[in-house]
Amino acid sequence: MKALLIPEARMMFASLGADGAPAYRLETLDDWIARTKARGHAKLEEKQLSFRIDRFGDIAHLWSFYALRSNGNTVARGINSIQAIKGAGGWRIASLMVQAESAAAPLPEDYLP
């Protein structure tokens, strides 16, 4: 992951709070790594369902629609909103926002495969 993100990159996880109000959690890559390690040995696999890319010069925005699987079962689906920048070493992620699908925010049918 460290090779994919610029050092200053931020990761934001959007969700709905218990009261139904929008909420988010902002993390650095090191925060995310620590949180992932704390989960232990639970095997999670993220599979990309489809994607869209909009690019201008050396910046790009990617929409990546995913399914999260555990032990072969889909446990969540959602959308990654990725902002990338092209530097001397190639493309890297500057920011990543993630929102899991919910009853209030289902994945748009026209974006699915």
C-alpha positions as CSV (number, residue, x, y, z in Angstrom):
1,M,0.0,0.0,0.0
2,K,2.8,2.4,0.8
3,A,4.0,2.2,-2.9
4,L,0.5,3.1,-4.1
5,L,-0.1,6.2,-2.0
6,I,1.9,9.5,-1.7
7,P,3.2,10.0,1.8
8,E,0.7,12.8,2.6
9,A,-2.3,10.8,1.3
10,R,-5.5,10.5,3.5
11,M,-8.1,7.9,3.6
12,M,-11.7,8.8,4.5
13,F,-14.4,6.3,5.3
14,A,-17.9,7.6,5.0
15,S,-20.8,5.9,6.7
16,L,-24.1,6.6,8.4
17,G,-24.1,7.0,12.2
18,A,-26.4,5.2,14.6
19,D,-28.8,8.1,14.3
20,G,-28.8,8.0,10.5
21,A,-26.7,11.1,10.1
22,P,-23.7,11.1,7.8
23,A,-20.4,10.4,9.5
24,Y,-16.8,9.9,8.5
25,R,-13.5,8.7,9.8
26,L,-10.2,10.2,8.5
27,E,-7.0,8.1,8.6
28,T,-3.5,8.2,7.4
29,L,-2.1,5.1,5.7
30,D,-0.2,4.3,9.0
31,D,-3.5,4.5,10.9
32,W,-5.2,2.1,8.3
33,I,-2.2,-0.4,8.6
34,A,-2.5,-0.4,12.4
35,R,-6.3,-0.9,12.3
36,T,-5.9,-3.7,9.7
37,K,-3.2,-5.5,11.8
38,A,-5.4,-5.2,14.9
39,R,-8.1,-7.2,13.1
40,G,-5.8,-10.2,13.4
41,H,-5.9,-13.0,10.8
42,A,-9.4,-12.4,9.4
43,K,-8.9,-12.9,5.7
44,L,-10.7,-10.2,3.7
45,E,-10.6,-9.9,-0.1
46,E,-11.7,-6.9,-2.1
47,K,-12.8,-7.6,-5.6
48,Q,-13.4,-4.8,-8.1
49,L,-16.8,-5.1,-9.8
50,S,-16.3,-2.2,-12.2
51,F,-14.6,1.1,-12.5
52,R,-14.6,4.5,-14.3
53,I,-11.7,6.9,-14.8
54,D,-11.8,10.6,-15.6
55,R,-8.3,12.1,-16.4
56,F,-7.0,15.5,-17.2
57,G,-3.2,15.9,-17.6
58,D,-1.5,14.5,-14.6
59,I,-4.5,14.1,-12.3
60,A,-7.2,11.5,-12.4
61,H,-10.4,10.5,-10.6
62,L,-11.3,6.9,-10.4
63,W,-14.6,5.4,-9.2
64,S,-14.1,1.8,-8.2
65,F,-17.1,-0.4,-7.3
66,Y,-16.1,-3.3,-5.0
67,A,-17.3,-6.4,-3.2
68,L,-15.6,-7.3,0.1
69,R,-15.5,-11.0,0.7
70,S,-14.6,-13.1,3.8
71,N,-14.3,-16.9,3.5
72,G,-15.8,-16.7,0.0
73,N,-19.0,-14.8,1.1
74,T,-19.7,-11.2,0.2
75,V,-19.9,-9.2,3.4
76,A,-20.1,-5.7,1.9
77,R,-20.2,-3.8,-1.3
78,G,-19.3,-0.1,-1.9
79,I,-17.5,2.5,-3.8
80,N,-14.0,3.8,-3.7
81,S,-13.5,7.4,-4.9
82,I,-9.8,7.7,-5.7
83,Q,-7.9,10.9,-6.6
84,A,-4.5,10.1,-8.2
85,I,-1.6,12.2,-9.4
86,K,1.1,11.3,-11.9
87,G,4.7,12.0,-10.8
88,A,8.1,11.1,-11.9
89,G,7.6,7.5,-10.6
90,G,4.2,7.0,-12.2
91,W,0.6,7.3,-10.8
92,R,0.0,7.4,-7.1
93,I,-3.1,7.9,-4.9
94,A,-3.4,11.3,-3.2
95,S,-6.7,10.6,-1.5
96,L,-9.2,7.8,-1.1
97,M,-12.8,8.0,0.1
98,V,-14.8,4.8,0.7
99,Q,-18.5,4.3,1.4
100,A,-20.1,0.9,1.8
101,E,-23.4,0.2,0.3
102,S,-26.4,0.5,2.6
103,A,-30.2,0.4,2.3
104,A,-30.2,4.2,2.2
105,A,-27.3,4.3,-0.3
106,P,-27.5,1.3,-2.7
107,L,-24.9,1.0,-5.5
108,P,-26.2,2.6,-8.7
109,E,-27.4,-0.1,-11.1
110,D,-25.9,1.6,-14.1
111,Y,-22.4,1.4,-12.6
112,L,-22.5,-2.3,-11.9
113,P,-21.3,-4.9,-14.4
